[in-house]
Amino acid sequence: MDFIKMLHEDHDLSDLLCDVCDVEILSEFEPPQDEGGHLTYNISGKTFAKTGSGSEYILLEDGSIGFWGSEGECGRIADHLKEFFEFMVNCPYWLDYLDEDEYQDRDGLSEFAKEVFEEHVESAEDIDFDLPEAQQELAIRLGIEKKADAVDILMRFYHCTKREPRFISTYTENDGSMHSGTGSLFDR
C-alpha cells in the first residue's frame, strides 16, 4: 500500500493524520534540513513529512524512517513506511513515550503507554477533540489495525532506534568543530 500517495490524493485523510498525529505529509519529497549547510547525516534520505514544530520524517536510503527533531534529536524510528504509520496511528505524540527505563519490562511499558495515552485523551477533551474516535477513523481509513495495547509497536520502535547503523546527524560550526548525536532518540 502506498500510504504517501493515498495521503496526497485524500486531503481529508491527510488533515486527519495531522490532527491526530501532528504529521503533515509534504506535497513532494524535500532534502532534509541542513541548517544552512552546517548539518549532515550519515545516511542519505529525503524528507516526506514534517511536524508543526518543523521536525522532519525522512525516508532513508535503506527504506527505514528517520526523524530529525527541531531541537536537534536524530534517530531511526521505523524500519519501513507501513511500520511508521502503524507507530503514528497507535502512538500519537510518540515523543512522550521516550522513557528508556519503561522499555525494560513489557508489563511496565504497557501501563506506561496507557497512562501517556490517557493524558493525551484528557488534553484533547479540553479542546473538544475525541482522540480515540479520530484515531480509530484514521486507522480504518489507512487500513491499519488500532491496537488495544501498543506494547509490541513500542518495542519495535525501541529496537529500531537501537539498531546499527544508527541514523546520526552532525553539526559543523563555522570554526570547523563538529558535534554529532548518538543516533538514539532515547539519549536526549
C-alpha positions, 0 to 999 in steps of 0.5 A: 500500500502506498500510504504517501500517495493515498495521503496526497490524493485524500486531503481529508485523510491527510488533515486527519493524520495531522490532527491526530498525529501532528504529521503533515505529509509534504506535497513532494519529497524535500532534502532534509534540513541542513541548517544552512549547510552546517548539518549532515547525516550519515545516511542519505534520505529525503524528507516526506513529512514534517511536524508543526514544530518543523521536525522532519520524517525522512525516508532513508536510503535503506527504506527505514524512517528517520526523524530529525527533531527541531531541537536537534534529536536524530534517530531511526524510528521505523524500519519501513513506511507501513511500520511508521504509520502503524507507530503514528496511528497507535502512538500519537505524540510518540515523543512522550513515550521516550522513557528508556527505563519503561522499555525494560519490562513489557508489563511496565511499558504497557501501563506506561503507554496507557497512562501517556495515552490517557493524558493525551485523551484528557488534553484533547477533551479540553479542546473538544477533540475525541482522540480515540474516535479520530484515531480509530477513523484514521486507522480504518481509513489507512487500513491499519489495525488500532491496537488495544495495547501498543506494547509490541509497536513500542518495542519495535520502535525501541529496537529500531532506534537501537539498531546499527547503523544508527541514523546520526546527524552532525553539526559543523560550526563555522570554526570547523568543530563538529558535534554529532548525536548518538543516533538514539532518540532515547539519549536526549 
